[in-house]
Amino acid sequence: MLNFLPVFILFPLNVLLQIANLVWWGSLIIVVGLIKLVIPVPVIRRAISTFLNMCMHGFGVCAVFFINLTNKIEWDEKTDGDFSRQGWYLMMANHISWIDIMLLARFAARRMPATKFFIKQELIWVPFVGLGAWALDMPFMKRYSRDFVAKYPQLKGKDIEATHRACEKFKLIPTTIVNFVEGTRFTEFKQQKTQSPFTNLLTPKAGGIAFTLAAMGEQFSNIVDITLVFPDNPRHVMYEMLCGRITKIVIRAKVLPVDEKVIGDYFNDSVFRYRFQAWLNQLWLDKDQQIEQIKQQLSVG
């Protein structure tokens, strides 16, 4: 453990380690992805995709290794349900910090297929991230706002169609799709500004996850509900990590079924939309209470 080092050493060290990790795995993924692009043989392409997914696991494991190297962390992980490396999962998680991506990648590496994200189309230009996501077959999405679709009605449903096409490549390779249901990282300012009814969470965006389930619902083995808590570092988690001050990380995972409660026409069926929103809000209420209980238990302890 290097957390005894002063902050003026730990901070740049952590930045360099995480950048080096991204550059190494990103470069490897991009090079192998380009090789895959020019090989027409399906069996070989599938083998290369499997290797690329292993690289995504490697990125998460190494990123967390470096976090452990410079922070003295107590890990508290509990799971409810069984996982399989041969399954397809939709992972829903609350979002606190940029390091959530690393934690989820490392969590999956030990239990399930590699994590993949729906990427905003603009991010393809970010060095190592954009081309790396492309090589990993992560779908780049161009979302249309409700006002834009109203102005150009011919675009209605195009995003769903694009997702269906992008997810076709997931049918042969087990995959874990990650959805940060709140749409952005939680802060107390955002919680108050949006008038979220939850103490520790932002209001979940039902449309995004319903969108994903509409595109791939029948393919998912299960939904995995992930709760992340940094009880000793509730604010500025990324900065605290870079300074070597993260002391405890709590992860709770629960495996949920994919059934008629979550698969339906969210955008055109008002009955299903109401039922789906009720299901998601109850799930988020339970998560909020779980986070509060974790905090209280630690404060008593």
GUFITOR-931526 format. One line per 5 residues: number of its first residue (from 1); for each residue x, y, z negated of C-alpha. Coordinates in nm, 3 decimals. Layout:
# residues N
NUM> X/Y/Z ~ ...
//
This chain:
# residues 301
1> 0.000/0.000/0.000 ~ 0.127/0.343/0.095 ~ -0.140/0.549/-0.080 ~ 0.123/0.667/-0.333 ~ 0.277/0.886/-0.063
6> 0.195/1.258/-0.067 ~ -0.085/1.383/0.154 ~ 0.149/1.582/0.382 ~ 0.304/1.246/0.480 ~ -0.009/1.030/0.472
11> -0.219/1.256/0.692 ~ 0.008/1.266/1.000 ~ 0.101/0.900/0.943 ~ -0.263/0.796/0.956 ~ -0.328/1.009/1.264
16> -0.031/0.852/1.443 ~ -0.127/0.497/1.342 ~ -0.487/0.533/1.460 ~ -0.385/0.703/1.787 ~ -0.124/0.432/1.849
21> -0.387/0.165/1.784 ~ -0.628/0.329/2.029 ~ -0.360/0.377/2.295 ~ -0.231/0.019/2.265 ~ -0.565/-0.158/2.281
26> -0.714/0.096/2.522 ~ -0.423/0.057/2.765 ~ -0.435/-0.323/2.746 ~ -0.811/-0.327/2.801 ~ -0.790/-0.088/3.096
31> -0.510/-0.282/3.271 ~ -0.684/-0.617/3.226 ~ -1.014/-0.458/3.330 ~ -0.857/-0.342/3.656 ~ -0.730/-0.696/3.718
36> -1.081/-0.827/3.660 ~ -1.215/-0.572/3.909 ~ -1.016/-0.720/4.200 ~ -1.077/-1.087/4.118 ~ -1.395/-1.221/4.282
41> -1.401/-1.564/4.113 ~ -1.687/-1.572/3.853 ~ -1.519/-1.827/3.624 ~ -1.199/-1.623/3.605 ~ -1.393/-1.299/3.558
46> -1.581/-1.455/3.266 ~ -1.255/-1.571/3.108 ~ -1.114/-1.220/3.145 ~ -1.430/-1.072/2.987 ~ -1.386/-1.307/2.691
51> -1.026/-1.188/2.652 ~ -1.136/-0.824/2.672 ~ -1.391/-0.886/2.396 ~ -1.110/-1.033/2.185 ~ -0.920/-0.709/2.243
56> -1.217/-0.514/2.104 ~ -1.203/-0.736/1.796 ~ -0.830/-0.666/1.777 ~ -0.887/-0.291/1.789 ~ -1.125/-0.308/1.491
61> -0.908/-0.543/1.285 ~ -0.592/-0.336/1.341 ~ -0.771/-0.007/1.274 ~ -0.896/-0.135/0.939 ~ -0.555/-0.288/0.861
66> -0.402/0.060/0.892 ~ -0.680/0.206/0.677 ~ -0.604/-0.054/0.409 ~ -0.233/0.017/0.445 ~ -0.268/0.382/0.345
71> -0.574/0.366/0.118 ~ -0.623/0.157/-0.195 ~ -0.971/0.023/-0.114 ~ -1.204/-0.205/-0.306 ~ -1.420/-0.388/-0.052
76> -1.775/-0.489/-0.147 ~ -1.933/-0.689/0.135 ~ -2.251/-0.896/0.109 ~ -2.447/-1.063/0.388 ~ -2.797/-1.207/0.397
81> -2.837/-1.458/0.680 ~ -2.623/-1.659/0.918 ~ -2.414/-1.533/1.209 ~ -2.281/-1.704/1.521 ~ -2.007/-1.610/1.764
86> -2.226/-1.756/2.038 ~ -2.530/-1.536/1.975 ~ -2.653/-1.202/2.106 ~ -2.720/-0.934/1.842 ~ -2.862/-0.586/1.812
91> -2.678/-0.419/1.523 ~ -2.850/-0.122/1.356 ~ -2.650/0.086/1.111 ~ -2.662/0.412/0.925 ~ -2.395/0.655/1.043
96> -2.168/0.843/0.802 ~ -1.830/0.884/0.964 ~ -1.625/0.819/1.278 ~ -1.461/0.527/1.098 ~ -1.797/0.348/1.101
101> -1.711/0.231/1.455 ~ -1.389/0.071/1.330 ~ -1.563/-0.091/1.033 ~ -1.838/-0.242/1.248 ~ -1.586/-0.372/1.502
106> -1.390/-0.538/1.223 ~ -1.708/-0.673/1.058 ~ -1.815/-0.834/1.387 ~ -1.467/-0.977/1.451 ~ -1.509/-1.213/1.158
111> -1.866/-1.321/1.230 ~ -2.015/-1.244/1.572 ~ -1.938/-1.130/1.928 ~ -1.756/-0.805/1.998 ~ -1.942/-0.479/1.939
116> -2.053/-0.273/2.238 ~ -2.215/0.067/2.256 ~ -2.438/0.258/2.495 ~ -2.201/0.533/2.604 ~ -2.295/0.883/2.714
121> -2.194/0.922/3.076 ~ -1.978/1.226/2.996 ~ -1.749/1.019/2.771 ~ -1.602/0.831/3.064 ~ -1.352/1.119/3.097
126> -1.218/1.084/2.740 ~ -0.865/0.934/2.757 ~ -0.850/0.560/2.675 ~ -1.208/0.568/2.543 ~ -1.393/0.616/2.871
131> -1.202/0.371/3.091 ~ -1.171/0.128/2.800 ~ -1.549/0.129/2.758 ~ -1.587/0.078/3.133 ~ -1.350/-0.221/3.127
136> -1.547/-0.369/2.837 ~ -1.868/-0.341/3.043 ~ -2.026/-0.098/2.801 ~ -2.319/0.065/2.983 ~ -2.287/0.436/3.054
141> -2.624/0.603/3.018 ~ -2.764/0.919/3.171 ~ -3.061/1.003/2.953 ~ -3.335/1.237/3.072 ~ -3.519/1.465/2.829
146> -3.897/1.466/2.815 ~ -3.908/1.816/2.965 ~ -3.676/1.714/3.248 ~ -3.888/1.409/3.330 ~ -4.200/1.628/3.322
151> -4.036/1.855/3.580 ~ -3.916/1.558/3.788 ~ -4.173/1.279/3.730 ~ -4.005/1.053/3.985 ~ -3.730/0.996/3.725
156> -3.972/0.844/3.472 ~ -3.851/0.497/3.375 ~ -3.518/0.534/3.553 ~ -3.326/0.513/3.224 ~ -3.497/0.183/3.136
161> -3.419/0.048/3.482 ~ -3.056/0.155/3.448 ~ -3.028/-0.019/3.113 ~ -3.176/-0.339/3.256 ~ -2.918/-0.335/3.536
166> -2.630/-0.257/3.301 ~ -2.729/-0.533/3.059 ~ -2.743/-0.800/3.330 ~ -2.369/-0.855/3.279 ~ -2.428/-0.940/2.911
171> -2.629/-1.253/2.991 ~ -2.327/-1.480/3.030 ~ -2.108/-1.339/2.752 ~ -2.235/-1.323/2.390 ~ -2.254/-0.958/2.284
176> -2.331/-0.736/1.986 ~ -2.498/-0.407/2.086 ~ -2.460/-0.134/1.821 ~ -2.725/0.134/1.773 ~ -2.678/0.419/1.524
181> -3.049/0.471/1.470 ~ -3.019/0.819/1.319 ~ -2.856/0.946/1.638 ~ -2.585/1.139/1.456 ~ -2.367/1.125/1.144
186> -2.537/1.192/0.811 ~ -2.460/1.508/0.615 ~ -2.656/1.678/0.339 ~ -2.688/1.985/0.562 ~ -2.846/1.779/0.843
191> -3.067/1.601/0.591 ~ -3.205/1.931/0.465 ~ -3.222/2.098/0.806 ~ -3.422/1.813/0.960 ~ -3.633/1.776/0.643
196> -3.559/1.407/0.632 ~ -3.788/1.222/0.388 ~ -3.491/1.008/0.281 ~ -3.232/1.098/0.020 ~ -2.930/0.930/0.178
201> -3.034/0.900/0.542 ~ -3.158/1.099/0.836 ~ -3.492/1.014/0.993 ~ -3.450/0.715/1.229 ~ -3.511/0.772/1.598
206> -3.751/0.497/1.696 ~ -3.737/0.568/2.069 ~ -3.369/0.482/2.107 ~ -3.386/0.141/1.947 ~ -3.719/0.061/2.114
211> -3.550/0.155/2.441 ~ -3.274/-0.101/2.375 ~ -3.517/-0.373/2.272 ~ -3.732/-0.309/2.580 ~ -3.425/-0.365/2.796
216> -3.277/-0.670/2.620 ~ -3.521/-0.786/2.355 ~ -3.570/-1.141/2.476 ~ -3.195/-1.187/2.501 ~ -3.115/-1.097/2.139
221> -3.080/-1.381/1.891 ~ -3.133/-1.149/1.596 ~ -3.124/-0.793/1.471 ~ -2.852/-0.719/1.216 ~ -2.931/-0.437/0.975
226> -2.607/-0.284/0.840 ~ -2.586/-0.048/0.544 ~ -2.261/0.144/0.496 ~ -2.179/0.328/0.173 ~ -1.867/0.519/0.067
231> -1.973/0.573/-0.298 ~ -1.654/0.745/-0.414 ~ -1.615/0.958/-0.101 ~ -1.963/1.067/0.009 ~ -1.841/1.367/0.208
236> -1.582/1.410/0.484 ~ -1.503/1.038/0.490 ~ -1.272/1.058/0.792 ~ -1.065/1.335/0.632 ~ -1.049/1.147/0.303
241> -0.932/0.835/0.486 ~ -0.656/1.026/0.664 ~ -0.545/1.162/0.326 ~ -0.537/0.812/0.173 ~ -0.821/0.880/-0.071
246> -1.082/0.617/0.022 ~ -1.124/0.392/-0.282 ~ -1.437/0.182/-0.216 ~ -1.634/0.066/0.089 ~ -1.968/-0.109/0.052
251> -2.118/-0.307/0.341 ~ -2.455/-0.483/0.325 ~ -2.575/-0.687/0.623 ~ -2.913/-0.850/0.671 ~ -3.014/-1.071/0.964
256> -3.367/-0.999/1.093 ~ -3.578/-1.182/1.354 ~ -3.659/-1.054/1.700 ~ -4.035/-1.105/1.734 ~ -4.357/-0.938/1.849
261> -4.312/-0.666/1.586 ~ -4.019/-0.516/1.774 ~ -4.072/-0.602/2.141 ~ -4.331/-0.410/2.340 ~ -4.401/-0.109/2.559
266> -4.310/0.167/2.316 ~ -4.357/0.448/2.566 ~ -4.700/0.351/2.702 ~ -4.864/0.138/2.431 ~ -4.974/0.367/2.145
271> -5.072/0.075/1.919 ~ -4.731/-0.088/1.954 ~ -4.558/0.251/1.912 ~ -4.736/0.312/1.579 ~ -4.656/-0.042/1.459
276> -4.291/-0.014/1.562 ~ -4.248/0.322/1.391 ~ -4.403/0.182/1.073 ~ -4.165/-0.116/1.084 ~ -3.857/0.103/1.135
281> -3.957/0.360/0.872 ~ -4.010/0.084/0.615 ~ -3.671/-0.062/0.703 ~ -3.514/0.280/0.655 ~ -3.698/0.334/0.326
286> -3.560/0.002/0.198 ~ -3.212/0.104/0.314 ~ -3.238/0.440/0.138 ~ -3.341/0.270/-0.186 ~ -3.056/0.019/-0.147
291> -2.801/0.298/-0.109 ~ -2.942/0.474/-0.416 ~ -2.922/0.153/-0.620 ~ -2.560/0.099/-0.514 ~ -2.470/0.449/-0.624
296> -2.648/0.412/-0.957 ~ -2.486/0.076/-1.029 ~ -2.143/0.217/-0.963 ~ -2.207/0.525/-1.175 ~ -2.318/0.305/-1.467
301> -2.026/0.069/-1.416
//
